[in-house]
C-alpha cells in the first residue's frame, strides 16, 4: 500500500458530499475516483470536488485504489462490498450494512477471507457526548444499569426525501435508517447485547403507504437492561436525547443524535446534577482516522463489520415484530 491512501467513492451521495470527502482528505487520503449509476451526476460530482475520475462501472472504480467508501442505497452494499473485498480493497460501509442478515454476514466473511479491513460508518460512536457517557458508565458510577430511553426523532431534510420514504427494496423506513444507530449506540455505551425487541410502527403520512416513517420499540438486553426507543422522520419540533439510568445515577444527553458535533450530557446522582466536560470533534474525521490507522496495523475501527451486523439484526427483528404484533428474537443473539 502506498504511503498516501488512495480512495474510491462508491456512490456520489449527500453524506459523501457533506461529510466524508472532508474526512478522507483530513486524514491524508487521496480520492481518485467516484462511481455513480448516473453518469452525468458522477461527472458533476467529480468536477465539483476535484476527483480525477468518474465512472458507472464497479469494476473500473475498484482499479488502483486501496480503500472504498460505500454509501449507495442499502440493497447495493452487499454486491459492492464483496466485489471490493475480492479486489483486495479495504471497505468502509454505510449503515445499515445490507437489507438482510445473511447478506451482511456474507460481506463480513468476504472481507475476512480477503484479509481486508471492514468497518461500519456508525458515526454516533464518535460524538463527544457518547464518548463521555461511555467513560462514566465504564467507571461504575451509575451502579447496575437498568434502563435507557432514546429519542431519535425529527424531520428529514429536503435532500433526503427520496428512497427512504418510498423504495421498500432499498430498505426504506425509519427502522433500518434510525434504529440501527440507536442499537449500536446502546451497545457501545453499555457493552450489553440486545436479545429481543417489540415494535409498533407508524405511518404519519410522510412515507408512502406500507413504509413506516416512525416507530417505537422496546429492546431487552442480555443482562435484563431495557431500552425504550422512539424513531421518527415526522416530528418537526422534537429534540433528540439519550438517557441511561442505573441504580445509583443517571446520564441524560440532549441534542446528541445528529451528524454535526453538538449536545450536552448531565450526570444526575445523590449529590445533584453536573454537566460533563466534552471534547467535540467532527464525527466522520474521527471515525475515518481510526479506519485508516487499522489499515496501517494500528488499533481497530470505531465500529467493525460485526458491529454493523448486530445493529442490523435488531432493526430486522423490529420489522418482524411490527408485522407479527409480538416480541421477536434478535438473530444471532
Secondary structure, 3 states (H helix, E strand, C coil): CCCCCEEEEECCCHHHHHHHHHHHHHCCCEEEEEECCCHHHHHHHHHHHCCCEEECCHHHHCCCCCEEEECCCHHHHHHHHHHHHHCCCEEEECCCCCCCHHHHHHHHHHHHHHCCCEEECCHHHHCHHHHHHHHHHHHCCCCCEEEEEEEEECECCHHHCCHHHHCHHHCCCHHHHHHHHHHHHHHHHHCCCEEEEEEEEECCCCCCCCCCCEEEEEEEECCCCEEEEEEECECCCCCCEEEEEECCCEEEEECCCCCCCCCEEEEEECCEEEECCCCCCCHHHHHHHHHHHHHCCCCCCCCEHHHHHHHHHHHHHHHHHHHHCCCEECCCC
